């Protein structure tokens, strides 16, 4: 596994027709992650675009800007008129650009302009603004929270990327070449990580809402006052940008906030987070039941985690409160808040089709007694604490919550998925890509209700790509404290024992250091179960034991391309780790399949009535999917390296076609 790359200037398909169109994730075919997302991805990387810009080569070194980019690579447009372009795979009007512009000396960023061309014809300008990016941590870590005031002598940065999204004036048709051109005459590097393009449905109208108990906000007057005056009703918020100087509080059961859609209706919270008296005037808050929030984009003037870097002055979550019972948050896009959503004590909440991106702390946290709730088919990206988490804080256990069919990308602090105490919580069919620290973690770092001995908390059908980090100098390697993190991080640290955890049918790809970290401090690990774990490449160990105390069992751990001389280090003498293959986890009984190549023909045998998927690792696209029993014969395969998925297992094969 390549861990660092030479610092050279490369060009991405210079002066040739675009050869790389939209890219897919290899786990789409097995329905891990937000596999049914509406957008397509176009990467600004080698062989995936056409450009005359400068390619930043892959690097995990945290001082390098591209360490926070997807696949640790991006393209810089430096000269006026430099460009990056792609050929569109599917017609779309909703465009998202992930970018980085430098900060300025005051920490409020700078603006830049791109010109969008379609088939060589100018369409419109796109404004980039790094106001919300660039968070800075003290190297001494005297305060674990960042601010947005640069000081290279005493601080190091994270969150160097942000996104802008816009509804284009007209659709980009399928097969069209669309190009982003630097429109400004300066030498400032405009770094493009990727773009996403998607079809946008027609806006929801007031007339189309089938509810007689409905009212429409006119866009005039205080939105917060209008909502408070119509508790219990369906409140329609039309297309447009609606500014609010106050938090929106919903105080009546059965209230619904319905927008025209996340691409049409924006609520922008404009109260300053730089003033103590107004720092908390943002977000939607409710403790009522049967609430529906649907079809909104939530944004804010806030560009930091806390006012004055003081956790006592939290600057507001996008969504907060308990949401009572039986509430729904659907098709909501929340960014630039302290947290995307922090829900305390909800029951039977459904969060679906949402995007929690570019926030300064958690994406969503189901906390303080939340139970029987589901987060599914959501996108998390570039958040500054756990993307998906449940924390049984205080004396309130969080029970039977589920995170599923969601994707986490480029998380820059903590982990993409975390459980902290509670009972019978689950995460499954999730996809985690490019976390700077842990991929998913189960720890006892935080005070509150302990992990229950009643049933198991479970993680299964999950893939983690390039998770974990080696220890090192803060700001160069390691977590924010410079500590080692596993792609899967299991640590019974200080508050209570870590017990009854099942992790099974998990794939860990190209972990930057150890794939799985198992450690203890003052507390014990009890009844940890690892089954059907496939470790595909590490910087160091497959399993690393760090003073672990307690007991666990395993069955079916597979290793390949391990960076250390052995798959694991020595198991701690205080930890009993035994092979146990009589678990009730049925995934241990899956039939092994075989894969072989005959010229340009791929042969997959031993298929147990399973979906068979073939993924081109070099071209980053799924080229074949079918459900079959016995044997699959696939003809016409070009030379390359392919991931074959069957029987819920993976194999890689190299094809050298005649």
C-alpha positions in Angstrom: 0.0 0.0 0.0 1.4 3.4 -0.9 1.2 5.7 2.1 2.8 8.9 0.8 3.4 10.0 -2.7 6.1 12.0 -4.3 5.4 15.7 -4.6 5.3 16.2 -8.3 3.1 18.2 -10.7 0.8 16.0 -12.8 -1.8 16.9 -15.3 -5.2 15.2 -15.6 -5.8 14.1 -19.2 -4.3 17.3 -20.7 -5.7 18.5 -24.0 -7.6 15.3 -24.8 -11.2 14.4 -24.8 -12.6 13.7 -21.4 -12.2 10.0 -20.8 -13.7 9.8 -17.3 -17.3 10.5 -16.7 -19.3 10.0 -13.5 -17.7 7.7 -11.0 -19.5 5.2 -8.7 -18.6 3.6 -5.4 -17.8 -0.1 -5.5 -20.3 -0.7 -2.7 -23.3 0.6 -4.6 -24.0 -2.9 -6.0 -24.2 -4.4 -2.5 -26.3 -1.5 -1.2 -23.8 -0.2 1.3 -24.0 3.6 1.8 -26.4 6.0 0.1 -26.5 3.7 -2.9 -29.7 5.3 -4.3 -28.5 8.9 -4.1 -29.8 11.1 -6.8 -26.5 12.8 -7.8 -23.6 11.6 -9.9 -19.9 12.4 -9.0 -17.3 13.8 -11.3 -13.8 13.8 -9.8 -11.0 16.3 -10.6 -8.3 13.6 -10.5 -5.9 11.9 -12.9 -7.8 10.1 -15.7 -11.2 11.3 -14.5 -11.4 14.7 -16.1 -9.8 16.9 -18.7 -7.8 19.9 -17.5 -4.9 22.2 -18.0 -4.7 22.8 -14.2 -2.3 21.3 -11.8 -3.0 18.0 -10.1 -2.2 17.7 -6.4 -0.9 14.1 -6.1 -2.3 11.9 -3.3 -0.9 12.5 0.2 -2.0 11.5 3.7 0.3 14.1 5.2 -2.1 16.5 7.0 -0.1 19.6 6.2 -0.9 19.0 2.6 -4.2 20.5 1.4 -5.2 17.4 -0.6 -5.1 15.2 2.6 -8.7 16.5 3.1 -9.8 15.9 -0.6 -11.5 12.8 -1.8 -8.9 10.2 -2.7 -6.4 12.7 -1.4 -6.2 14.3 -4.8 -7.6 17.5 -6.4 -6.9 19.9 -9.3 -5.8 23.5 -8.8 -6.8 26.2 -11.3 -4.2 28.9 -10.9 -3.9 30.9 -14.1 -6.9 32.9 -15.3 -8.7 30.8 -17.9 -7.5 27.5 -16.6 -10.2 24.9 -16.5 -11.4 21.4 -15.6 -14.1 19.6 -17.6 -16.1 16.4 -17.9 -18.6 14.7 -20.2 -22.0 14.5 -18.5 -23.5 11.0 -18.0 -27.0 12.1 -17.1 -29.0 15.2 -17.5 -29.0 17.4 -14.4 -29.7 20.9 -13.2 -28.5 20.7 -9.6 -24.8 21.3 -9.4 -22.5 21.0 -6.3 -18.9 22.0 -6.3 -16.5 20.9 -3.6 -13.6 23.3 -3.5 -10.9 25.0 -1.5 -9.9 28.7 -1.6 -7.2 30.1 0.7 -8.3 31.9 3.9 -7.4 35.6 4.5 -5.5 37.1 7.4 -8.7 37.9 9.2 -10.1 34.4 9.0 -13.2 35.3 7.0 -12.0 33.8 3.7 -12.0 35.1 0.2 -14.2 34.8 -2.9 -13.5 33.6 -6.4 -15.5 33.2 -9.6 -15.8 30.2 -11.9 -17.4 30.4 -15.3 -19.6 27.4 -16.4 -19.5 26.4 -20.0 -21.6 23.7 -21.7 -20.5 22.4 -25.0 -18.2 25.5 -25.3 -21.0 28.0 -24.7 -20.9 30.2 -21.5 -23.9 29.5 -19.2 -23.3 31.4 -16.0 -20.9 32.4 -13.2 -20.4 30.4 -10.0 -19.2 32.2 -6.8 -16.8 30.4 -4.5 -16.4 31.7 -0.9 -14.0 30.2 1.7 -15.8 32.2 4.5 -17.1 29.0 6.1 -14.0 26.9 5.7 -10.6 26.9 7.6 -10.8 26.0 11.3 -7.6 26.3 13.4 -6.4 24.3 16.4 -3.8 25.3 18.9 -0.7 23.1 18.7 -0.6 23.1 22.5 -4.2 21.8 22.6 -4.9 24.0 25.6 -8.4 24.3 24.0 -9.6 21.2 22.1 -12.0 23.4 20.1 -11.1 25.3 17.0 -11.6 29.0 16.0 -11.4 30.6 12.6 -8.5 33.0 13.3 -5.3 31.9 11.4 -1.9 31.9 13.1 0.6 29.6 11.5 3.0 30.0 14.4 0.7 28.5 17.0 -2.1 26.7 15.1 -2.8 24.1 12.4 -5.8 24.0 10.1 -8.5 21.6 9.3 -11.8 21.9 7.3 -10.0 23.4 4.3 -12.7 22.5 1.9 -16.3 23.7 1.6 -19.1 23.3 -1.0 -21.3 25.5 -3.0 -24.5 24.3 -4.7 -26.8 26.0 -7.0 -29.8 25.3 -9.2 -28.5 26.1 -12.7 -30.4 28.4 -15.0 -31.0 25.4 -17.3 -30.3 21.7 -17.4 -27.0 20.3 -18.6 -28.1 17.6 -21.1 -26.7 14.0 -21.0 -23.6 13.7 -23.2 -22.7 17.4 -23.0 -19.2 18.6 -22.1 -19.4 20.9 -19.1 -16.4 23.0 -18.0 -15.5 25.1 -15.0 -13.1 27.9 -15.9 -11.3 30.3 -13.5 -12.7 33.7 -14.4 -10.6 35.9 -12.1 -7.3 37.4 -13.1 -5.1 36.5 -10.2 -2.7 33.7 -9.1 -4.8 32.4 -6.2 -5.2 28.6 -6.5 -8.8 27.6 -6.9 -8.8 23.9 -5.8 -11.5 21.7 -7.2 -12.1 18.4 -5.5 -15.1 17.2 -7.4 -18.5 18.2 -8.7 -21.9 16.5 -8.3 -24.7 16.9 -10.8 -28.3 15.7 -10.4 -31.7 16.0 -11.8 -33.9 18.2 -9.7 -37.6 17.5 -9.3 -40.2 20.2 -9.8 -40.9 22.3 -6.8 -43.6 21.4 -4.3 -46.4 24.0 -4.5 -48.8 25.1 -1.9 -51.7 23.8 -4.0 -50.1 20.3 -4.3 -50.1 19.7 -0.5 -53.0 17.5 0.3 -53.9 19.0 3.7 -56.8 21.3 4.4 -55.2 22.5 7.6 -52.4 24.4 5.8 -51.1 28.0 5.6 -48.5 29.6 3.4 -45.8 32.0 4.5 -45.7 35.0 2.2 -42.0 35.7 2.6 -42.9 39.0 4.4 -42.4 39.6 8.1 -40.8 37.3 10.8 -40.7 33.7 9.8 -40.2 32.6 13.5 -43.3 34.6 14.5 -45.4 33.1 11.7 -44.5 29.6 12.7 -45.3 30.2 16.4 -48.7 31.6 15.4 -49.6 28.5 13.4 -48.7 25.6 15.7 -50.4 22.4 14.7 -50.8 23.4 11.0 -49.0 22.5 7.8 -46.8 25.6 7.1 -45.7 26.0 3.5 -42.4 28.0 3.0 -42.2 28.9 -0.7 -39.1 28.8 -2.9 -36.6 31.6 -2.2 -34.1 32.6 0.4 -35.8 33.5 3.7 -33.6 35.1 6.3 -34.3 34.7 10.0 -32.7 36.5 12.9 -34.1 34.1 15.4 -34.3 30.4 16.0 -37.5 28.7 14.7 -39.3 27.1 17.6 -42.2 24.7 17.0 -44.4 24.5 20.0 -47.4 22.4 18.8 -47.9 18.7 18.0 -48.7 17.8 14.4 -46.9 20.9 13.0 -45.4 20.5 9.5 -42.8 22.7 7.9 -42.9 22.0 4.1 -40.6 23.7 1.7 -40.6 23.7 -2.1 -37.6 21.3 -1.9 -34.0 21.5 -0.8 -33.0 23.0 -4.1 -35.6 25.8 -3.9 -36.4 26.8 -0.3 -33.5 28.2 1.8 -33.8 29.3 5.4 -30.7 31.4 6.2 -30.1 32.2 9.9 -28.5 35.6 9.9 -27.9 36.5 13.6 -24.2 37.0 14.3 -22.3 34.2 16.0 -19.6 36.7 16.8 -21.8 38.4 19.4 -22.5 36.8 22.8 -26.1 38.1 22.8 -27.0 36.5 19.5 -24.8 33.5 19.3 -27.6 31.0 19.8 -30.3 32.4 17.4 -30.3 29.7 14.7 -31.7 26.4 13.8 -35.1 24.6 14.2 -36.0 23.4 17.7 -39.0 21.4 18.9 -40.1 19.2 21.7 -43.5 18.4 20.2 -44.6 15.2 18.5 -45.7 14.2 15.0 -43.5 17.0 13.6 -42.6 16.9 9.9 -39.7 18.9 8.4 -39.5 18.4 4.7 -37.9 20.0 1.6 -35.6 22.7 3.1 -32.0 23.9 2.8 -30.8 25.3 6.1 -27.8 27.6 6.1 -26.3 30.2 8.5 -23.9 33.1 8.8 -22.1 31.0 11.5 -18.6 30.0 10.6 -17.3 28.4 13.8 -18.1 25.7 16.4 -18.6 27.8 19.5 -18.7 31.5 20.2 -15.3 32.6 21.6 -14.2 28.9 21.4 -16.2 28.3 24.6 -18.4 25.3 24.7 -20.8 27.1 27.1 -21.8 29.3 24.1 -23.0 26.9 21.5 -23.9 28.6 18.3 -26.8 26.4 17.4 -27.6 23.1 15.7 -29.5 23.0 12.4 -32.1 20.7 14.0 -32.4 20.3 17.8 -34.7 19.5 20.7 -36.4 16.1 21.2 -38.8 16.1 18.3 -41.1 14.2 20.7 -42.3 11.0 19.2 -43.2 9.8 15.7 -41.6 12.8 13.9 -40.1 12.9 10.4 -37.1 14.9 9.0 -37.0 14.4 5.3 -35.1 15.9 2.4 -33.4 18.5 4.5 -29.9 19.9 3.7 -28.1 21.4 6.7 -24.7 23.0 6.6 -22.5 25.5 8.5 -24.1 24.9 11.8 -22.4 23.8 15.0 -24.0 20.4 14.4 -26.3 19.3 11.5 -28.7 17.8 14.0 -28.6 17.1 17.8 -31.7 15.3 19.0 -32.2 14.7 22.7 -34.8 12.1 23.9 -36.7 11.4 20.7 -38.8 8.2 20.1 -39.6 6.7 16.7 -37.9 9.5 14.8 -37.3 9.0 11.0 -34.5 10.9 9.3 -34.4 10.1 5.6 -32.9 11.6 2.4 -31.0 14.3 4.2 -27.6 15.9 3.7 -25.5 17.0 6.7 -22.4 18.6 5.3 -19.8 21.1 6.2 -20.8 21.5 9.8 -18.3 22.2 12.7 -19.2 19.3 14.9 -21.5 16.3 14.6 -23.5 15.5 11.5 -26.4 14.0 13.6 -26.3 12.7 17.2 -29.2 10.8 18.7 -28.6 11.5 22.4 -30.0 11.6 25.9 -32.5 8.7 25.8 -33.3 8.7 22.1 -34.9 5.4 21.2 -36.3 3.3 18.3 -35.2 5.9 15.7 -33.8 5.5 12.2 -31.4 7.5 10.1 -31.3 6.2 6.5 -30.4 7.1 3.0 -28.4 10.2 4.0 -25.2 11.9 3.0 -22.6 13.1 5.6 -19.5 15.1 4.4 -16.8 17.3 5.8 -18.2 17.5 9.4 -16.0 18.3 12.4 -17.0 15.6 14.8 -18.9 12.2 14.7 -21.0 12.1 11.5 -23.5 9.6 12.9 -23.6 9.0 16.6 -25.6 8.0 19.6 -24.5 9.1 23.0 -26.3 8.0 26.2 -25.3 11.1 28.1 -26.3 11.8 31.7 -28.5 9.0 33.0 -30.5 8.5 29.8 -29.8 5.3 27.8 -30.2 5.5 24.0 -31.8 2.3 22.9 -32.5 0.5 19.6 -31.5 3.3 17.2 -30.4 2.5 13.7 -28.1 4.1 11.2 -28.3 2.5 7.7 -27.8 3.0 4.0 -25.9 6.2 4.5 -22.5 7.5 3.4 -19.9 9.4 5.3 -17.0 11.2 3.5 -14.1 13.3 4.5 -14.9 13.6 8.2 -12.1 15.7 9.7 -12.4 15.0 13.4 -13.4 12.0 15.7 -15.2 9.4 13.5 -17.7 8.8 10.8 -19.8 6.6 13.1 -19.8 6.3 16.9 -21.6 4.6 19.7 -21.1 5.8 23.3 -23.0 3.7 25.7 -26.6 2.5 25.3 -28.4 -0.6 24.4 -29.1 -2.6 21.2 -28.2 0.2 18.8 -27.3 -0.8 15.2 -25.4 0.5 12.2 -25.5 -1.4 9.0 -25.1 -1.0 5.3 -23.1 2.1 5.7 -20.1 3.4 3.7 -17.3 5.4 5.2 -14.7 7.1 2.9 -11.6 9.1 3.6 -12.0 9.9 7.3 -9.0 11.7 8.7 -9.2 9.8 12.0 -11.3 6.7 12.9 -13.8 5.2 10.5 -16.1 4.0 13.2 -15.5 3.9 16.9 -17.0 2.4 20.1 -15.5 4.0 23.1 -16.1 4.8 26.8 -14.6 8.3 26.6 -17.8 10.2 27.6 -19.7 10.1 30.8 -23.3 8.8 30.8 -25.3 5.6 30.7 -23.1 2.6 30.1 -23.3 -0.1 27.4 -26.0 -2.4 28.5 -25.6 -6.1 29.2 -29.0 -6.7 27.7 -28.5 -7.6 24.1 -25.9 -6.4 21.7 -24.9 -3.2 19.9 -24.1 -4.2 16.4 -22.1 -3.0 13.4 -22.4 -5.0 10.2 -22.4 -4.8 6.4 -20.1 -1.7 6.6 -17.1 -0.7 4.4 -14.4 1.7 5.5 -11.9 3.1 3.0 -8.6 4.7 4.2 -9.6 4.9 7.8 -7.4 5.4 10.9 -4.2 7.4 11.3 -0.7 6.9 12.6 0.4 8.7 15.7 2.6 11.7 15.1 3.1 15.5 15.5 -0.2 17.3 15.8 -1.3 18.8 12.6 0.9 16.4 10.6 -0.4 13.0 11.6 -2.6 11.4 14.3 -5.9 12.7 15.6 -6.1 16.2 17.0 -3.9 15.2 19.9 -1.5 13.3 17.6 -2.7 9.9 18.9 -3.1 6.7 16.8 -6.6 5.8 15.6 -7.7 2.5 14.0 -10.0 2.4 11.1 -12.2 0.6 13.6 -11.4 2.0 17.1 -12.5 0.0 20.1 -11.4 1.5 23.4 -12.7 0.9 27.0 -11.1 4.1 28.2 -12.4 5.7 31.4 -16.2 5.9 32.1 -17.6 2.4 32.1 -16.9 -1.1 30.6 -17.3 -1.6 26.9 -19.5 -4.7 26.6 -21.7 -6.7 24.2 -20.5 -5.4 20.9 -20.9 -7.4 17.7 -19.0 -6.4 14.6 -19.5 -8.6 11.5 -19.4 -8.7 7.8 -17.1 -5.6 7.6 -14.6 -4.7 4.9 -11.6 -2.4 5.8 -9.7 -1.1 2.8 -6.3 0.6 2.8 -6.3 1.6 6.4 -3.7 4.3 6.9 -2.3 2.6 10.1 -4.0 -0.2 12.0 -7.3 -1.6 10.6 -8.7 -2.4 14.1 -7.5 -0.9 17.3 -8.5 -2.7 20.5 -7.4 -0.9 23.7 -8.2 -0.3 27.3 -7.3 2.2 30.0 -9.0 2.0 33.3 -12.0 0.0 32.2 -12.6 -3.5 30.6 -13.9 -4.9 27.3 -16.5 -7.6 27.8 -17.8 -10.0 25.2 -16.5 -8.3 22.0 -17.4 -10.4 18.9 -15.6 -9.9 15.6 -16.8 -12.1 12.8 -16.2 -12.1 9.0 -13.9 -9.2 9.0 -11.9 -8.7 5.8 -8.9 -6.4 6.0 -7.6 -5.3 2.6 -4.4 -3.4 3.1 -3.0 -1.5 6.1 -0.1 0.8 6.9 0.7 -1.3 9.9 -1.2 -4.1 11.7 -4.5 -5.7 10.8 -5.4 -5.9 14.5 -3.5 -3.9 17.1 -3.9 -4.5 20.8 -3.0 -1.6 23.2 -3.2 -2.7 26.8 -6.6 -4.4 26.2 -8.3 -5.9 29.2 -11.2 -8.3 29.2 -12.4 -10.8 26.6 -13.5 -11.2 23.0 -13.9 -13.8 20.3 -13.5 -13.9 16.6 -14.2 -16.0 13.5 -13.3 -15.5 9.9 -10.8 -12.6 10.0 -9.0 -12.4 6.6 -5.9 -10.3 5.9 -4.2 -9.2 2.8 -1.5 -6.6 2.0 -0.7 -6.0 5.7 2.0 -3.4 6.2 3.5 -4.9 9.3 5.5 -8.2 9.4 2.6 -9.9 11.1 -1.2 -9.5 10.8 -1.5 -8.6 14.5 0.8 -7.5 17.3 0.9 -9.6 20.5 -2.5 -9.9 22.2 -2.4 -8.2 25.6 -1.9 -10.8 28.4 -4.9 -9.2 30.1 -7.2 -9.8 27.1 -8.6 -13.2 26.3 -9.1 -13.4 22.5 -10.3 -16.8 21.3 -11.6 -18.2 18.0 -15.3 -19.0 18.3 -17.1 -20.0 15.2 -20.3 -21.2 16.7 -21.7 -17.7 16.9 -25.3 -17.0 16.1 -24.2 -14.6 13.5 -25.2 -16.4 10.3 -22.8 -14.4 8.2 -20.0 -16.8 9.4 -21.7 -19.6 7.4 -21.4 -17.9 4.0 -20.1 -20.1 1.2 -16.7 -19.1 -0.2 -16.7 -18.5 -4.0 -13.8 -18.6 -6.4 -12.9 -16.3 -9.3 -10.6 -17.0 -12.3 -9.8 -15.4 -15.6 -9.4 -16.9 -19.1 -8.3 -14.2 -21.4 -11.0 -11.6 -21.5 -13.5 -14.0 -19.8 -14.2 -13.8 -16.0 -15.5 -17.0 -14.3 -17.1 -16.8 -10.9 -17.9 -20.2 -9.3 -19.5 -21.3 -6.1 -22.2 -18.7 -6.0 -24.9 -19.4 -3.4 -28.0 -17.7 -5.0 -26.3 -14.4 -4.6 -25.9 -11.1 -6.4 -22.6 -11.1 -8.4 -21.1 -7.6 -9.0 -17.9 -6.8 -10.9 -16.3 -3.4 -10.2 -13.6 -1.9 -12.3 -11.2 -0.5 -9.7 -9.2 1.5 -12.2 -12.1 2.9 -14.0 -14.1 3.3 -10.8 -17.4 1.9 -12.2 -19.6 -1.1 -11.8 -19.5 -3.1 -15.0 -21.7 -6.1 -14.3 -24.4 -7.2 -11.8 -26.6 -10.3 -11.8 -28.2 -12.7 -9.4 -27.2 -16.3 -10.0 -26.6 -19.7 -8.4 -23.6 -21.8 -9.3 -21.4 -20.1 -11.8 -21.3 -16.7 -13.7 -19.4 -16.4 -16.9 -18.7 -12.8 -18.0 -17.2 -12.2 -21.4 -15.5 -9.2 -22.9 -13.6 -8.0 -19.9 -10.8 -5.5 -20.7 -7.4 -5.6 -19.0 -7.4 -4.2 -15.5 -8.0 -4.9 -11.8 -11.5 -5.9 -10.7 -13.3 -6.3 -7.5 -15.7 -9.3 -7.6 -18.5 -9.4 -5.0 -20.6 -12.5 -4.3 -22.0 -14.4 -1.3 -21.4 -11.1 0.6 -17.7 -11.5 0.1 -15.0 -9.8 -2.0 -12.2 -11.0 -4.2 -9.9 -9.1 -6.5 -8.6 -10.4 -9.8 -6.2 -9.0 -12.4 -7.2 -9.4 -16.1 -4.7 -9.3 -18.9 -6.8 -9.6 -22.0 -5.3 -10.9 -25.3 
